[in-house]
Amino acid sequence: DSPDGITSSGATGHVQTSSRTFGTGADYEYAGSSTQYTGNGLPTTVRNLTISNTAGTYLSNNYTVTGTADVKSGAILVCNTKYLDGITGSFDLNSGGTIKICSSNGITTSSTAGNVRTAIRTYSTSGKYEYVGSSAQVTGDGLPSSVHTLTINNSNGVTLTNHVSVSNTCALTSGNIKLGDKNLKILSGGSLTGSFDGSHMIVTNGTGELQKEITANGELTFPVGDILGNYTNASLTFTSGTYGTGAYAGMKVTNSKLPENTSTSVYLNRYWDVNQSNISNFNCNVMFQYLVSDIAGSEPNENDLWGGRYSATAWYILLKVNTTNHQIVGSTTGFSKFTGGQEGAMPVSLQSFTSNVSGRNVGLKWITSSETNNAGFKIERKSVDGDWTNAGYVTGSGTKNTPTTYNFNDMRLNTGKYNYRLKQIDNNGNFEYHNLEGTVEVGVPKSYELSQNYPNPFNPTTKIDFALPFNSKVNIVIYDMTGREVKTLVNEARTAGYYTVELNASSLSSGTYFYRIIANNGTKDYINTKKMVLVK
């Protein structure tokens, strides 16, 4: 456990005899309680090399391992600029063990580059990995796709070679992580730590994004910036939502004007692209930090700058920016690309578009922050695999510079999944579509039901709703006042769900009739009878 390790001469180390012979076929273990070096006396070829020192063991030379180089749990191996190789040797980083990598090539799986070059290389997903190079590094193709701890301690930065997930801690002690086209994901229970600034941040210099898992309402912070060293962090605070298995939000920032932003007088030369997976029915407060130098345009007055979210073909306006802290802030129910611009140049100022389901009825709500020459909204619906159909129309408010709330109820839908969109039409006949994000699902009823027909009285057609909580054999029959069967509407097996059938009574005489349902789920019958009146 001597700090000097094994020495070839001199009065240092545990072996200080005048003659010292260390066999290449021997096993060596470093088990000190303070920092150690392997020492210049350790043969450059060894059989087994075991690192048990929890304070750190530094390689003094390059070594060929014919057996196994083993980093035990809790132990730390510091490679410096040295390496371990061996055409028959193996390397094992055990769970809880730490390796500090100095090579610009990072950790490799098979090439003769990097600090570990043995024939067999095993890196535990529960291991700890620290990059401590003196020049720019890549993580290398040997870094596991999931690790316990990832530490960046290189002021020149480290670039991801592959996608990486961190289960415990990702620490930016010194330097940035450059994503390129790879994703860095912080798993649930993990954390991203550091004193974040332009020299300690996640650089989104490609298609890769910083992703953070979420299991419940709360705040996610994103210390992101661009390749020029501009730190423009963001946060997402979820106040409501449903979080499925592996749910996460992801983000990247780009230091240029969003191509869809048609603002000319004032806008931001920056936008944030936000995505999510397996999060539904959410509301989220957002904050995006921009730089004063990002403000551009022919009249770049920050007081005229609004935050907005662009999705598909529509803009959703947030709020005027916070000019004190230089932040885009607001609340959103969807994610896409966020930026700043002049309000009028981000066409159709729609703040939000949301839905809720009650039984077989869907409620739609949307809020505009301003309107110009707006005639109204045509509401269109389609089943997931169907075509768009007209569901209704709501009259607009013409021209208005204050928020307006609209509501529309789409009634008596069958069980299934639906998409909705608004076709906003101006008084000149021009139109633009705004899509509701995600799908709306009308589920299965909790009990059997038979509704009163509508209209009633009727002539000659009317509709009847019924609900099946289970797959059932269904029989719906029409009877006259004498109890005589006059028409069968349904006589077949139906899956659980909501249904509507239409009766055409053009062949029947005026009078009072009865309709009865018998639904059998294989164990019991549901029977119900109601009265209706035909008036011709």
Secondary structure, 3 states (H helix, E strand, C coil): CCCCCCCCCCCCCCCCCCCCCCCCCCEEEECCCCCEECCCCCCCEECEEEECCCCCEECCCCEEECCEEEECCCCEEECCCCCEEEEEEEEEECCCCEEEECCCCCCCCCCCCCCEEEEEEEECCCCEEEECCCCCEECCCCCCCEEEEEEEECCCCEECCCCEEEEEEEEEEECCEECCCCCEEECCCCEEEECCECCECEECCCCCCEEEECCCCEEEEECEECCCCCECCEEEEEEEEEEEEEEEEEEEEECCCCCCCCCCCCEECCEEEEEEEEEEEEEEEEEEECCHHHEECCCCCHHHCEEEEEECCEEEEEEECECCCCEEEEEECCCCEEEEECHHHCCCEEEEEEEEEECCEEEEEEEEEEEEEEEEEEEEEEECCCCCEEEEEEEEEEEECCCEEEEEEECCCCCEEEEEEEEEEECCCCEEEEECCCCEEECCCCCCEECCCECCCECCEEEEEEEECCCEEEEEEEECCCCCEEEEEEEEEECCEEEEEEEECCCCCCEEEEEEEEEECCCCEEEEEEEEEECC
